[in-house]
Amino acid sequence: MAAASFTTAKFLAPVAARSGGERAPQLPAGASSSSFARTLRRGGAHHPRLRTALAVSSDVLAGNKAAHAAASNPAVTREEALELYEDMVLGRNFEDMCAQMYYRGKMFGFVHLYNGQEAVSTGFIKLLNQADCVVSTYRDHVHALSKGVPARSVMAELFGKATGCCRGQGGSMHMFSGPHNLLGGFAFIGEGIPVATGAAFAAKYRHEVLKESSPDGLDVTLAFFGDGTCNNGQFFECLNMAQLWKLPIVFVVENNLWAIGMSHLRATSDPEIWKKGPAFGMPGVHVDGMDVLKVREVAKEAIERARRGEGPTLVECETYRFRGHSLADPDELRKPDEKSHYAARDPITALKKYIIEENLATESELKSIEKKIDDVVEEAVEFADASPHPPRSQLLENVFADPRGFGIGPDGKYRCEDPKFTQGTAQV
């Protein structure tokens, strides 16, 4: 697993984008890609229409001819490598257990699993501070786990139990945890991006007006969403607002190539999503989302520049889900050879191979991590199964701004506790 191979990419200023534009200067002979990026960031490139625009080579898009720079091993310590491995194994094993519990009737509704995309969640979220925020989608279980929400709280939420992180009222698509600054999963595509943009604005306001931010700089928000969302208006509006106000946010596109059953290549006029960043004046980065070390390298730069107050970054992580869109999806539209191609590029297998080859840990040490995660997931299921269901009196909590306007009757009790309520005959 080599480091991300950066290449200077075509950057178009807003006007130039409509008239052909210009190419960014080529990497000077003998200069490293990282030092060249720093030069651009400091303003070393004196062309007025150039910005930092990086692309990372990937084998996902057919016909991608971006040149690979000389690769070097990323700076990852033994402790960091084991943390990444443990988090990715937790995500995978947790989702596999979710599939079992769903088919056993322990979960209801739509459940969207994250298998195959673990490198994106781990590569980004494990670089965050506690005060940083994460905004997710309906495929949110693993984002919650990476942000530190206990596995038992996530599993209990999936079981609809009162001990879940949303007291059983959120379910699979609406994970939320205030203490962990997980600002929710969102069932409708695109609706989380404005929330994330607002969280980033709040961070900037706290830092510049209230002087409340930490000495490290601004609190950073990560907005996760998929390729299908990038054709929606909220995506473009928030890119514009974030760049206009230099908000500390990273827009993370988890491009798994399919929007339910619609191929990404058939749904958008330009499948290279990262190019939409430079159109708004922010860096656009394209990275192999099946390689956690490449993702981590790109994520570190994007998060650090946001923390320094240099504004947003759009990162396109090309990845692949190993299961259907949801557990109700028979997954018959994707070709078997496409699925087998990405199965051979399993990000967890690749990281395990790298760790052993680089002598960062032994096979037995990794097996002990896997055993530990198995125990964590088993305990989460036992906890969720034994937990109580929410009381009926909780049904209308956090629903109405004025609970006495509908949720509570004249006697001061919740209307849902009236037997006539569930019969549809209660006077409201």
C-alpha positions as CSV (number, residue, x, y, z in Angstrom):
1,M,0.0,0.0,0.0
2,A,1.9,3.0,-1.2
3,A,1.4,6.5,-0.4
4,A,-1.1,8.5,-2.4
5,S,0.5,9.5,-5.7
6,F,-0.4,13.2,-6.1
7,T,-0.3,14.8,-9.5
8,T,-1.0,18.4,-10.3
9,A,-4.4,18.5,-11.9
10,K,-6.3,20.8,-14.2
11,F,-7.7,23.7,-12.3
12,L,-10.3,26.0,-13.8
13,A,-11.2,29.3,-12.3
14,P,-14.9,30.1,-12.6
15,V,-14.5,32.1,-15.8
16,A,-11.8,30.0,-17.3
17,A,-14.0,26.9,-16.7
18,R,-16.4,28.2,-19.3
19,S,-13.8,29.2,-21.9
20,G,-11.4,26.3,-21.9
21,G,-9.2,27.5,-19.0
22,E,-5.6,26.7,-18.4
23,R,-3.6,23.9,-16.9
24,A,-1.7,24.2,-13.6
25,P,2.1,24.2,-13.9
26,Q,3.8,20.9,-14.1
27,L,5.6,19.5,-11.0
28,P,9.1,21.0,-11.1
29,A,11.9,18.4,-11.7
30,G,13.3,17.1,-8.5
31,A,10.5,18.5,-6.3
32,S,8.3,16.3,-4.2
33,S,4.5,16.5,-4.7
34,S,4.0,17.5,-1.0
35,S,6.6,20.3,-1.2
36,F,5.0,21.5,-4.4
37,A,1.6,21.6,-2.7
38,R,3.1,23.6,0.2
39,T,4.5,26.0,-2.4
40,L,1.1,26.5,-3.9
41,R,-0.5,26.9,-0.5
42,R,2.0,29.6,0.5
43,G,1.3,31.4,-2.8
44,G,4.6,30.4,-4.4
45,A,2.9,29.9,-7.8
46,H,2.5,33.5,-9.0
47,H,-0.1,33.0,-11.6
48,P,-3.3,34.8,-10.3
49,R,-5.7,32.2,-11.5
50,L,-4.0,29.1,-9.9
51,R,-5.0,27.5,-6.6
52,T,-4.0,24.3,-4.9
53,A,-5.8,21.6,-6.9
54,L,-4.6,18.0,-6.3
55,A,-5.8,14.8,-7.8
56,V,-4.8,11.3,-6.7
57,S,-4.5,8.6,-9.2
58,S,-7.1,5.8,-9.0
59,D,-7.9,2.7,-11.2
60,V,-11.6,3.1,-10.8
61,L,-12.5,5.3,-13.7
62,A,-11.9,3.7,-17.0
63,G,-9.5,5.8,-19.1
64,N,-8.0,7.7,-16.1
65,K,-4.5,8.5,-17.4
66,A,-3.2,10.6,-14.5
67,A,0.5,9.9,-14.1
68,H,1.7,8.2,-10.9
69,A,4.4,10.1,-9.0
70,A,7.1,8.1,-7.3
71,A,5.5,6.4,-4.3
72,S,6.9,6.4,-0.8
73,N,5.6,4.8,2.3
74,P,3.3,7.1,4.3
75,A,4.3,8.1,7.8
76,V,2.2,5.7,9.8
77,T,3.4,4.3,13.1
78,R,2.7,0.9,14.6
79,E,0.1,2.4,17.0
80,E,-1.6,4.3,14.1
81,A,-1.6,1.2,11.9
82,L,-3.2,-0.9,14.6
83,E,-5.8,1.8,15.4
84,L,-6.8,1.9,11.7
85,Y,-7.0,-1.9,11.5
86,E,-9.1,-2.2,14.6
87,D,-11.5,0.5,13.5
88,M,-11.9,-1.1,10.1
89,V,-12.4,-4.6,11.4
90,L,-15.0,-3.2,13.9
91,G,-16.9,-1.6,11.1
92,R,-16.9,-4.7,8.9
93,N,-17.8,-7.2,11.7
94,F,-20.5,-4.9,13.1
95,E,-22.1,-4.6,9.6
96,D,-21.9,-8.4,9.1
97,M,-23.7,-8.9,12.4
98,C,-26.3,-6.3,11.4
99,A,-27.1,-8.5,8.3
100,Q,-27.6,-11.5,10.5
101,M,-29.8,-9.7,13.0
102,Y,-31.9,-8.1,10.2
103,Y,-32.7,-11.5,8.6
104,R,-33.6,-12.8,12.1
105,G,-36.2,-10.1,12.5
106,K,-34.3,-8.0,15.1
107,M,-34.2,-4.9,12.9
108,F,-36.9,-3.3,10.8
109,G,-37.2,-0.9,7.9
110,F,-34.3,-0.3,5.5
111,V,-30.8,-1.1,6.7
112,H,-27.9,0.1,4.5
113,L,-24.5,-1.5,5.2
114,Y,-21.0,-0.1,4.7
115,N,-19.0,-3.2,3.8
116,G,-16.2,-2.3,1.5
117,Q,-16.1,1.4,2.3
118,E,-14.3,1.2,5.6
119,A,-11.1,2.9,4.4
120,V,-13.0,6.2,3.9
121,S,-14.6,6.3,7.4
122,T,-11.5,5.2,9.2
123,G,-9.1,7.3,7.1
124,F,-11.0,10.5,7.8
125,I,-12.7,10.2,11.2
126,K,-9.8,8.8,13.1
127,L,-7.9,12.1,12.5
128,L,-10.6,14.2,14.2
129,N,-10.6,15.7,17.6
130,Q,-13.5,15.1,20.0
131,A,-14.9,18.6,19.3
132,D,-15.0,18.1,15.5
133,C,-18.3,17.1,13.9
134,V,-19.4,14.4,11.5
135,V,-22.5,14.5,9.4
136,S,-23.5,11.3,7.7
137,T,-26.1,9.7,5.4
138,Y,-28.4,6.8,5.7
139,R,-25.3,4.5,5.6
140,D,-24.2,5.8,8.9
141,H,-23.5,3.0,11.4
142,V,-19.7,2.8,10.7
143,H,-19.3,6.6,10.8
144,A,-20.8,6.5,14.3
145,L,-18.4,3.8,15.4
146,S,-15.4,5.6,14.0
147,K,-16.4,8.7,15.9
148,G,-16.4,6.8,19.1
149,V,-20.1,6.0,19.7
150,P,-20.0,2.6,21.6
151,A,-21.0,-0.4,19.5
152,R,-23.6,-1.4,22.1
153,S,-25.3,2.0,21.7
154,V,-25.4,1.7,17.9
155,M,-26.7,-1.8,18.0
156,A,-29.4,-1.0,20.5
157,E,-30.5,1.9,18.3
158,L,-30.8,-0.5,15.4
159,F,-32.9,-2.8,17.6
160,G,-35.1,0.1,18.4
161,K,-34.3,-0.1,22.1
162,A,-34.4,2.6,24.8
163,T,-30.6,2.2,25.4
164,G,-29.7,3.2,21.8
165,C,-27.9,6.4,21.0
166,C,-31.3,8.0,20.0
167,R,-33.3,6.1,22.6
168,G,-34.6,3.8,19.9
169,Q,-36.3,6.6,17.9
170,G,-33.7,7.1,15.2
171,G,-33.1,3.6,13.9
172,S,-30.6,2.7,11.2
173,M,-30.7,5.9,9.2
174,H,-30.7,8.5,11.9
175,M,-27.8,7.9,14.2
176,F,-27.0,10.9,16.5
177,S,-24.8,11.4,19.5
178,G,-24.4,14.8,21.0
179,P,-21.4,13.8,23.2
180,H,-19.5,12.5,20.2
181,N,-20.5,15.4,17.9
182,L,-22.2,13.0,15.5
183,L,-24.8,15.3,14.1
184,G,-26.9,12.6,12.5
185,G,-27.5,10.3,9.7
186,F,-30.0,11.6,7.2
187,A,-32.3,9.4,5.2
188,F,-32.8,11.8,2.2
189,I,-29.7,12.4,0.1
190,G,-28.2,15.8,0.4
191,E,-30.1,17.0,3.4
192,G,-27.1,16.5,5.7
193,I,-24.9,18.8,3.7
194,P,-26.6,22.1,4.8
195,V,-26.5,20.8,8.4
196,A,-22.7,20.2,8.1
197,T,-22.2,23.6,6.5
198,G,-24.1,25.2,9.4
199,A,-22.0,23.3,11.9
200,A,-18.9,24.6,10.1
201,F,-20.3,28.2,10.2
202,A,-20.9,27.8,14.0
203,A,-17.3,26.7,14.5
204,K,-16.0,29.7,12.6
205,Y,-18.3,32.0,14.6
206,R,-17.1,30.5,17.9
207,H,-13.5,30.9,16.8
208,E,-13.6,34.4,15.3
209,V,-16.4,36.1,17.4
210,L,-16.7,34.3,20.6
211,K,-13.0,33.3,20.8
212,E,-13.9,29.9,22.1
213,S,-12.0,27.6,19.8
214,S,-9.1,25.5,21.0
215,P,-5.5,26.5,20.5
216,D,-5.2,24.0,17.7
217,G,-7.4,26.1,15.5
218,L,-11.0,25.8,14.3
219,D,-13.2,22.8,14.9
220,V,-13.6,20.9,11.7
221,T,-16.8,19.3,10.2
222,L,-16.8,16.3,7.8
223,A,-19.8,16.0,5.5
224,F,-20.1,12.5,4.1
225,F,-22.4,11.8,1.1
226,G,-22.5,9.7,-2.0
227,D,-22.0,10.2,-5.8
228,G,-25.8,10.4,-6.4
229,T,-26.0,13.4,-4.1
230,C,-23.6,15.4,-6.2
231,N,-26.3,16.1,-8.8
232,N,-28.5,17.8,-6.2
233,G,-28.8,21.5,-5.7
234,Q,-28.0,21.5,-2.0
235,F,-24.5,20.2,-2.8
236,F,-23.7,23.1,-5.1
237,E,-25.2,25.7,-2.9
238,C,-23.2,24.6,0.1
239,L,-20.0,24.4,-1.8
240,N,-20.5,28.0,-2.8
241,M,-21.3,29.1,0.7
242,A,-18.5,27.2,2.3
243,Q,-15.9,28.7,-0.1
244,L,-17.4,32.2,0.1
245,W,-17.0,32.2,3.9
246,K,-13.9,30.0,4.1
247,L,-15.7,27.5,6.4
248,P,-13.7,24.7,8.1
249,I,-15.4,21.8,6.4
250,V,-14.4,18.9,4.2
251,F,-16.9,17.5,1.8
252,V,-16.2,13.8,1.5
253,V,-17.8,12.1,-1.5
254,E,-18.0,8.3,-1.0
255,N,-18.3,7.5,-4.7
256,N,-19.2,3.8,-4.7
257,L,-20.2,4.1,-8.4
258,W,-23.9,3.3,-7.9
259,A,-26.8,5.4,-6.7
260,I,-29.0,2.6,-5.7
261,G,-29.3,0.9,-9.1
262,M,-28.1,3.8,-11.3
263,S,-24.6,3.7,-12.5
264,H,-22.6,6.9,-11.7
265,L,-21.3,7.0,-15.3
266,R,-24.9,7.2,-16.6
267,A,-26.2,9.8,-14.1
268,T,-23.8,12.7,-14.5
269,S,-22.3,14.7,-17.4
270,D,-18.8,14.6,-15.9
271,P,-18.1,11.6,-13.6
272,E,-15.0,13.2,-12.1
273,I,-16.7,14.7,-9.1
274,W,-13.5,16.3,-7.6
275,K,-13.5,18.8,-10.5
276,K,-16.6,20.5,-9.0
277,G,-14.4,21.8,-6.2
278,P,-12.1,24.0,-8.3
279,A,-15.2,25.4,-10.0
280,F,-16.0,27.1,-6.7
281,G,-12.4,28.0,-6.0
282,M,-11.6,25.2,-3.5
283,P,-9.2,22.3,-3.9
284,G,-10.7,19.2,-5.4
285,V,-9.0,15.9,-4.6
286,H,-9.5,12.5,-6.1
287,V,-8.3,9.5,-4.1
288,D,-8.4,5.7,-4.1
289,G,-11.0,5.1,-1.5
290,M,-10.1,1.4,-1.2
291,D,-6.7,2.3,0.4
292,V,-6.9,3.6,3.9
293,L,-3.4,5.1,3.9
294,K,-4.0,7.1,0.8
295,V,-7.3,8.3,2.2
296,R,-5.6,9.2,5.5
297,E,-2.9,11.2,3.7
298,V,-5.4,13.2,1.7
299,A,-7.7,13.6,4.8
300,K,-4.9,14.9,6.9
301,E,-4.1,17.7,4.5
302,A,-7.7,18.7,4.0
303,I,-8.5,18.7,7.8
304,E,-5.4,20.6,8.6
305,R,-6.0,23.3,6.1
306,A,-9.6,23.6,7.4
307,R,-8.3,23.9,10.9
308,R,-5.9,26.6,9.9
309,G,-8.8,28.7,8.5
310,E,-7.9,28.1,4.8
311,G,-11.4,26.9,3.9
312,P,-13.1,23.8,2.5
313,T,-11.9,20.9,0.4
314,L,-13.8,18.6,-1.8
315,V,-12.5,15.0,-1.7
316,E,-13.8,12.3,-4.0
317,C,-13.1,8.9,-2.5
318,E,-13.7,6.2,-5.2
319,T,-14.8,3.1,-3.3
320,Y,-17.2,0.2,-3.6
321,R,-19.9,-1.4,-1.5
322,F,-19.7,-5.1,-1.2
323,R,-23.4,-5.6,-0.6
324,G,-26.6,-4.3,-2.2
325,H,-27.8,-0.8,-1.7
326,S,-29.7,-2.0,1.4
327,L,-30.5,-5.4,2.8
328,A,-33.7,-5.4,0.8
329,D,-31.7,-5.1,-2.4
330,P,-31.0,-8.4,-4.3
331,D,-28.1,-6.6,-5.9
332,E,-28.8,-8.0,-9.4
333,L,-27.8,-4.9,-11.5
334,R,-24.1,-4.9,-10.9
335,K,-22.0,-7.3,-13.0
336,P,-20.3,-10.2,-11.3
337,D,-16.9,-9.3,-12.7
338,E,-17.2,-5.8,-11.4
339,K,-18.0,-7.0,-7.9
340,S,-15.2,-9.6,-8.0
341,H,-12.7,-6.9,-9.1
342,Y,-13.4,-4.8,-6.1
343,A,-13.7,-7.7,-3.7
344,A,-10.1,-8.5,-4.7
345,R,-9.2,-5.0,-3.5
346,D,-10.7,-5.4,0.0
347,P,-9.3,-2.4,2.0
348,I,-9.0,-4.5,5.2
349,T,-7.1,-7.3,3.5
350,A,-4.8,-4.7,1.9
351,L,-4.1,-3.0,5.2
352,K,-3.4,-6.3,6.9
353,K,-0.9,-7.2,4.2
354,Y,0.8,-3.9,4.5
355,I,1.1,-4.1,8.3
356,I,2.7,-7.5,8.2
357,E,5.0,-6.7,5.3
358,E,6.2,-3.5,7.1
359,N,6.8,-5.5,10.3
360,L,4.4,-3.2,12.2
361,A,2.7,-6.2,13.8
362,T,2.5,-9.9,13.6
363,E,-0.3,-12.2,12.4
364,S,-1.0,-13.3,15.9
365,E,-1.3,-9.6,17.1
366,L,-3.8,-8.9,14.3
367,K,-5.8,-12.0,15.2
368,S,-6.0,-10.9,18.8
369,I,-7.5,-7.6,17.6
370,E,-10.0,-9.5,15.5
371,K,-10.9,-11.7,18.5
372,K,-11.4,-8.5,20.6
373,I,-13.7,-7.0,18.0
374,D,-15.7,-10.3,17.8
375,D,-16.3,-10.1,21.5
376,V,-17.3,-6.4,21.3
377,V,-19.9,-7.1,18.6
378,E,-21.3,-10.2,20.4
379,E,-21.6,-8.1,23.6
380,A,-23.3,-5.4,21.6
381,V,-26.0,-7.8,20.4
382,E,-26.5,-9.3,23.8
383,F,-26.9,-5.8,25.3
384,A,-29.3,-4.7,22.6
385,D,-31.4,-7.8,22.8
386,A,-31.7,-7.5,26.6
387,S,-32.5,-3.8,26.6
388,P,-36.1,-2.6,27.0
389,H,-38.2,-1.1,24.4
390,P,-38.9,2.7,24.7
391,P,-42.1,3.4,26.8
392,R,-45.1,4.5,24.8
393,S,-44.9,7.9,26.6
394,Q,-41.7,8.6,24.7
395,L,-43.5,8.4,21.3
396,L,-44.1,12.1,20.9
397,E,-41.1,13.4,22.7
398,N,-38.8,15.7,20.7
399,V,-41.5,15.9,18.0
400,F,-43.4,19.1,18.8
401,A,-42.0,22.5,19.7
402,D,-44.9,22.9,22.1
403,P,-45.7,19.4,23.5
404,R,-48.9,20.7,25.1
405,G,-50.2,21.7,21.7
406,F,-50.6,18.1,20.7
407,G,-48.5,15.5,22.5
408,I,-49.9,16.1,26.0
409,G,-53.6,16.2,26.9
410,P,-55.5,18.4,29.3
411,D,-54.8,16.0,32.2
412,G,-51.1,16.5,31.7
413,K,-50.5,13.0,30.4
414,Y,-49.3,12.0,27.0
415,R,-52.1,11.5,24.6
416,C,-50.4,8.3,23.3
417,E,-51.0,6.8,26.8
418,D,-54.8,7.0,26.2
419,P,-56.0,3.6,24.8
420,K,-58.2,5.5,22.4
421,F,-55.1,7.1,20.8
422,T,-54.0,3.9,19.2
423,Q,-57.6,3.2,18.1
424,G,-57.7,6.4,16.2
425,T,-60.7,7.7,18.2
426,A,-59.0,10.0,20.7
427,Q,-60.0,13.7,20.4
428,V,-57.0,15.7,19.2
